[in-house]
Amino acid sequence: MHYIMLDEIQLVENFADVLNEFLRKDNVDIYVTGSNARLLSKDVITEFRGRGHEIKM
């Protein structure tokens, strides 16, 4: 298993496309963090429905 940890990925143009490319890979677990949680949460809910989990801290 490979673990990918990304911080502030929302600053990358079309970051949802970048994450989707990683999701297509086998044996990959992705963790995304960022200070702009509102933007990230909205995209997780819409783009990654059923494939993402939001953890509020």
Summary of the structure (lengths in Angstrom):
residues: 57
radius of gyration: 10.8
end to end distance: 25.6
largest distance: 29.3
contacts: 120
relative contact order: 0.24
helix: 40%
strand: 21%
